Amino acid sequence: MANRIHQTAIIGAEVELGDDNVVGPYTVIAGPARIGDGNYIGPHVSIGGPAEYLGAEHLAGWDGETGGPGVVIGDRNRIREFVTVNQGVTEPTTIGDDCYLMGRAHVAHDCRLDDGVIVTSAVQIAGHCHVWSGANLGLGTVVHQRVRIGPGAMVGMGSAVRKEVGAFTITVGNPARTTGVNTIGLQRRGCSEESIAALTGFLTGKDTAIAGDLPEELAGLLKAWAARGPQH
C-alpha cells in the first residue's frame, strides 16, 4: 500500500520510506534515515534531528542538509505525537520492529531499541543506551547515558535509571533498584511456574547459570544477555 504523508510534513533528503506508512501533520524526518513498512508516525514528530551532543553538527535537515549516521527504523512501529528520535554520532540511532513510543518520549543519539519495546509518555532515554526486546519503560522514566536495559524488563514510572537493568526484572525508584522478577512477562513467553522459580537466581544475579526448561526463543535471548560482556 502507498504511504499516507500529510501535506504539512517535511521529508528531507536521503530519507527512504517503505510502504504503508502514515506520517502525520507537521512531522519532520531528516536524512539520512531508513524507515520500513507499516509504521504510524504521528503529528509533530521529529526524526533524524541533530544529536544533542556538544561536538555534533547542527544541520538543517528540513532544508536538505544531511550528514552523520542517521536513523534506522523497522516495521510496524507506533510513534506518537511530539516524539523525538535524534540521529547518531558514531552509529545510526536504531528502532527495531513492533515498538510503541508514546507521546513526548525522547530517544537520543546512538541509542538502540530492539523489537517490541514499549516507551511510555515522557520517557527520556539518553545517548548510547541499548533497550533490549520486550522491555517496558514506565511513565516519565529517565535513563542515564550508556545504560543497558535487559529483555523483558519492567521499569516503573518516574524511575531514574543510572545503571544496567537486568533481564525480566522489575525495577523502580530514584535511584532505580530491582525489586523483583517480571513473572507476567515470563509467563507470556511460555514459562511455567517451575521454570520461573528455577530461573529467578539467574535473573536476580545470584546465579550465573540459566536454569529451567525454557522455550527455545527465550533461552536464546537469555543466553545472548548472559554473553553481553562489560558495559562501556
N, C-alpha and C positions, 0 to 999 in steps of 0.2 A: 504493500500500500504506500501511497505517496505521503510525504511529510506534510504536516499542517503547521506552518510557521506564520505567526501573527505579523501583520504588516508593520507594526512598530518595533519588532525585534530586530536586532542587528547581528548578522552573522559575518564575522571577519574573514580575512584572507586565511588560507590554509586550514580551513575547518572542513572536515569530512563528516558528513551525516549519512547514516544508513537509511533504513526505510521505516515508515510507520511511526515516526517521532512527532510529538507535539511540542511546540515551542511557544510559550505564552507572551503576552504583551510586555514590551519594554525590557525584555531579556537581552543580555549581551553575551555572545560567545566569541571569544577572541582566539585566534590561532597562534601556534599550531594546536589543533585539537582533533581527536578522532572519537566519534560517538557512534555507537552501534545502532541496534534496531529496537523499536517499541518502547522508547523512553518517553516519559512525561516530564517536561521541564516547564515549570510554572512561570507566572509573571514575576518580573523584577529579579530574575536570577542573574548572577554574574559567574561565568565560567571562563577560565583562562586569563583572568586579570593578573597583573604583575604580582610576583611573590612579595609578601610583606617581610622584606629582608633588606638589611641596610645596603648591601652591595648590589642589589638587583636593579636591572634596567627597568624604567617605567615607560613602557611603550604604549602608544595609543592604539590598542588592538581593534577598537571600533572604527579606526580610520585606516586600517590596512597594514599597520606596522606589526611585524612578527619577530619572534626571537625566543630562544630558550627551548627547553624540552617539551613544554606544553602540558596538555591534559589528555588522558585516555579514559573513556567511559564505555562500559559494556552495554548489555542489553537489559530491557525491561526494568529500568530503574525509575523511581519516582522522586523527583527533585522539586520540592515545593517552593513557595514564594519567598523571595529575599535570601535564598541560599547563596553562599559564595564558595567557589572552588578555585583556588589560586593555582597558577601554573608552577611547575617545578623549577628548581635551580640546577640541580645535578642530575635529576631523572624526572620523567613525567609524573605528575600527580595522577593517581590511578584509582578508579572506582570500578569494581567488578560488575557482576550481574545481580539483578533482583534486590538491589539495595533500596532503602527508603530514607531519604533525607528530608526531615520536616522543616517547617518554616524557621528562617533566620539562623539555621545551622551554618557553621563555617568549617571548611576543610582546607588547611593551609598547604603551603608548598611542599612537594616531595612526599606527601602522605600516600599511603596505600590502604584502601578499603577492599577487602576480599568480598566474596559473594554473600548475599543475604544479610548484610549488616543493616541495623536499624539505628539511625542517628536522630534522636528526637529534637523537639524545638529548642533553639537557642544553645545547643551544644557547640562548644568551641574546641576544635582539635588543632593543636599547634603543629609546626613543621616537623617533617621526617618521622611521623608516627605510622605505625602499622596496626590496623584493626583487623583481626582475623575473622574468618567467616562465621556468620551467625551470632556475632556479638550484638548486644543491645545497650546503647548508652542513654541513660535516663535524662529527663528534662533538665536543662541548664548545666549539665556536666562540663567541666573544664579539664582538658587533657594537656599535660605538660609536653613540651617538645621531646622528640626521640623516645617516646614511650610505646611499648607494645601491649596490646590488649588481646588476650587469648581467645581462641574459638569458643563460641557459646557462652562467653562471659556476660553477666548481667551487672551493669553499673547503675547504682541507684541515683535518683535525681539529686541535683545540687552537689554532686561529688567533685572533689578536687583530686584528680589522678596524677600523682607525681612519679610513680614507678610502675613497673610491669604488673599487669593484672593476669592472674592465672587462668588457664582454660577451664571453662564451665564452673567458674566460681561466681559468688555473689559478693560484690564489693560496693562499699558505700561510705560516705563521710568526708570530712575535711580535716586532715588529710585522709584520703580513701584507704580503708582497711578491708581485708577479706573477712566476711562474716559467715560464709557457708558455701555449699555446693549447689549449683543450679540443677536440681534434680528434675524439674519440669522439662528443661531443655534436653537433658539426657533421655528422659522417657520419650520425648517426641522423636528422638533419633533411634528409638528401638531398644533401649536398655531396660532390663528387668531390675527389680529392687535389689536382687542379689548382686547383679553386675555393678550397680551404682555403689553398693556398700564396699565391694572389692576394689573399686576404682578411687574411692574417696581419699585414701592415703596418698596416691599419686597427685590428685588434683590439689590437695592442701599442702603439698610439699613435704610430707612426712616420709614418703617412699619414692624411690627413683624408678621403680618398675611399674609398667602398666598392667594391671591385673583385671581379671574378669572376662567373661565370654561376651565380646563386644561385636556389634555389627561391623562388617568389613570397612565401610566408608568411615565410620567413627574411629576405628582402630588406626586407620591410615592417617587421619587428621591428627590424632594424639601423638602418633609416632613422629610426625613432622614437627609438632610443637615441642616434643622432647628433644629433637635434634636441632633446635633453633640456634644454638650457640650463644655466645655472650652478646649483650646489648651494647651498642656503641652510642 
